[in-house]
Amino acid sequence: MDSSDESSGNIRVVCRFRPLNEKEKQIEESVCVNFDSDNKTVAIKSEGEPLRFSYDYVFPPSTPQAKIYHIAARPIVDAVMQGFNGTVFAYGQTSSGKTFTMTGVLNDKDLMGIIPRMIGDAFMKILNSDPHLEFSVKVGYCEIYMEKIKDLLEPTKNNLKIHEDKIRGVYIEDLTERYVSNEDEVYELMNIGTGNREVGYTHMNAGSSRSHSIFCVTLSQTNSLDCSTKTGKLYLVDLAGSEKVGKTGAEGKRLEEAKNINKSLTALGQVINALTDGKSSHVPYRDSKLTRVLQDSLGGNSKTSLIITCSPSAYNEAETVSTLRFGIRAKSIKNKAKVNKEYTVSELKLMLAKAKEEIHMKDKKIEMLEQKIGKPLNYEEMETKSNSKEDIKEESDVEISKVSALDDIVVELEDTRERLTKEVEKNMKLNAFLIENEKEISEIRGNYSFLLQRTNEAADKNALNEEIIREKDEQIELLMEEIEDLKNEMKNVYDKRFELEQSFCDKDIEIIQLKSELDVLPINDENISKSALKEQLEEEMAKNKDLLMKINEFENLLQVKASMESEIEVHKEKWNGDKQELIDELQQKSEKIIKLEYDLDQSKENYKKLESSLKKELICLREISITLGKQLELVSTNNNQLTKEKSELVIEKNSLERKLARTLKRAKLAEEEIKKYKDMKNFVKNETSRDKKRTKTVIDRSTDSKNSPPKPALRTSLNAPLNYNIKKTVTRRSYATIQMLDAIKEVDKKKNDMSGELDFTDIQPSSAGREKCIVF
Ligand SMILES: Nc1ncnc2c1ncn2[C@@H]1O[C@H](COP(=O)(O)OP(=O)(O)OP(=O)(O)O)[C@@H](O)[C@H]1O
């Protein structure tokens, strides 16, 4: 592969601050950040030393959209045009400006965000590219909402699955992808998708994204000259914002969404931790849909830019610091991107030839190594050879015993290897168990932080409830006081009414008395006193009328007070009911807290147990790995020894084979000699019998001369007594034959006695015999 087809490097991280919004201006206008002139560092004002964070670029609030695009996203478009995968994603607190940065205002030259600018740039590059390059562009748009992937171009598909294969990497199965030929078509699809997104009102952002959105652009190019193709995939991700529910005022559905958002962002943080802490062997990509989709973008085959968005307001300082820390961690993620290329026939042929050459080289190397180690011994051959001669058999036996000893070692080594394999398997199982445990631990950690968050939330709510109860109590107290006042007032009114009634009665009696007095008065004074009395009576009656009115007034007042009292009673009852409800809720909450605390303790205990068992297993694993290492060393030493012995044996075997060949040659020669001697023996036998016949004739003839003295007997090697008379008839040839027969006998004897190494070169007709041969 061409070196320009591969590129490894860190994720590019830039940081953008938006201007203060209206709410922040109202709450606290102060800004908590300072920007360094190097455009790379931002400092958060704090009481002590300011906290400083450095990135590839830091954009202050006044930065226009175009600059953000040029620095953060344009290089990614270039890479995608070359066939690399690319990702740009925005991360930050809710309302920090992620959607503004990623999408902005479509069709507005100044305010449009990264996605429309990237699309515009890509089409511009396509138009200006070489004429032999043919491009196709398709787009897909989806969101991850409540852990489900919804197709934003076909929203009925709302639970898409994620798959992975060698060619496509990680991808969303069945995601609608539409071919597009210009920016306007893309904007249209963006508008359709954005219309199908989950967006809602929160106290922090009227148009808050409640899901993570992913805009996918696939850009394929075919070279019409050599038919090669390249495909670059671009992921443009607008993450949902992390939020403090206390600040956003999330309740009900919004609260559920916030929990899901925070959970998946925690999973994202854990993936980044695992990628950057340098000690995690497992990256928990599968813990959430978001991290699974972004698997290639984080630590994989992609060129990635991360834009962290922040608020400069002191009111959001804690969230800003948390976002800045996230960016710092993400900065050390290393990706390894490669061009997604399909090879031409000639390129494939070249690669095939190279591969073949490599295989050939490897075969040669294997052959050489085999020769070095030695090929397996051919026992059958050895046996047939050893059958012929016992001594060779003995040698073979020795060799076979050596081989069987080696075989034993081999068996032993095989056993050790098997054992080691089992150990390795066990090790792997333990590793898998460890990974599983780590997962469980991270889950427990997640649960733990979730429980903590829940506890804090419950505590906050409790404090709020207590405050409400206190307020209600105060109100009830006030009302009680009011009731008491009213009661006193009522008592006064009753007293007064009683007094009035009393005086009314008195007056009535007075009137009756006056009337009776009037009736009994003398006639002459009648006119004066009657009129005076009438006046008095009228006066009294008027007074009574006043009193009656007052009594009515009091009665009305009493009625009003009574209704007020009953109203107060109703309120009191209602408040008491509310109070009881609050107390019940409080009771439930505290029970829940106790349960949560209990669960938390259980989780902590489980975690501790797991940690200690893991530690033990780790120690055990370390010991096993040390033992394995030692055993491996032993095995390799044994193997070396075996190889050495094997090669020695091969050398020995070769020399033995040579010796055997030599010996067989000699044996053949000896057999030929023996045959020759046997022939000679027969010949000598025939000669001897002929000699005997001739001797008999001579003796027969000599017995005729009875006067001649007896001759001493001559003993031949055949033990035939020969007369001196026949001395002259024994020829030189026949004597040599006798010598030869002696030699044959000796050979026969030697053959029978033979136990050591047989060397037939020793068996020759005795030269001594020849020397002793009497010449007549
Ligand atoms: N750099 C900026 N300049 C001017 N206005 C901005 C900037 N960034 C954000 N805004 C405004 O702030 C508001 C919130 O921004 P936006 O919706 O992009 O936030 P967000 O991070 O996507 O929030 P959420 O996570 O809740 O979806 C919007 O009205 C947006 O126009």
The ligand as an ORCA input file, in Angstrom:
! r2SCAN-3c Opt
* xyz 0 1
  N     -21.403     31.478     18.336
  C     -22.669     31.899     18.445
  N     -23.009     33.133     18.067
  C     -24.283     33.546     18.182
  N     -25.304     32.822     18.689
  C     -25.008     31.578     19.091
  C     -23.697     31.053     18.995
  N     -23.715     29.804     19.472
  C     -24.988     29.568     19.849
  N     -25.759     30.612     19.620
  C     -27.186     30.696     19.935
  O     -27.398     30.066     21.196
  C     -28.589     29.311     21.178
  C     -28.292     27.859     21.558
  O     -27.452     27.305     20.590
  P     -27.591     25.815     20.048
  O     -28.999     25.420     19.884
  O     -26.711     25.701     18.909
  O     -27.015     25.038     21.316
  P     -26.781     23.503     21.464
  O     -25.455     23.348     22.077
  O     -27.031     22.821     20.172
  O     -27.894     23.120     22.534
  P     -28.600     21.723     22.829
  O     -27.557     20.822     23.280
  O     -29.548     22.044     23.895
  O     -29.224     21.314     21.554
  C     -29.162     29.424     19.796
  O     -30.161     30.387     19.791
  C     -28.011     29.900     18.950
  O     -28.416     30.670     17.869
*
